[in-house]
Amino acid sequence: MGLTKTEIFTEEQNRLAVMLKALAHPARIAILQYIIKANACICGDLVNELGLAQATISQHLKELKNAGLIQGTIEGVSVCYCIEPKAWATLQEEIGGLFTSYKNPDACC
């Protein structure tokens, strides 16, 4: 697969693509659902909750953090994660705008 020419797309399109790519794995969806349900910063509970290896959880958390969807704070030897509110609001707005931009389902082939 070739390189993506991100420079030909808008900043908003690129940002949305990065966020959606981070969401495109069931483990990451489960992690986000758990963080949202807990309504708190999560430190070590994910391994027990999801049944995945610590290294696997760490890699998924890294992807979510790199996409800006979660933020982490260091507490002792642990890193605790929670939803990044501005990024979450942006994602909600962008996806909502994408879905509401489709107006006429009867005008298709």
Secondary structure, DSSP 8 states (H G I E B T S, - for coil): -----GGGS-HHHHHHHHHHHHH-SHHHHHHHHHHHHHTS-BSSHHHHHH---HHHHHHHHHHHHHTTSEEEEEETTEEEEEE-HHHHHHHHHHHHHHHHT---GGG--
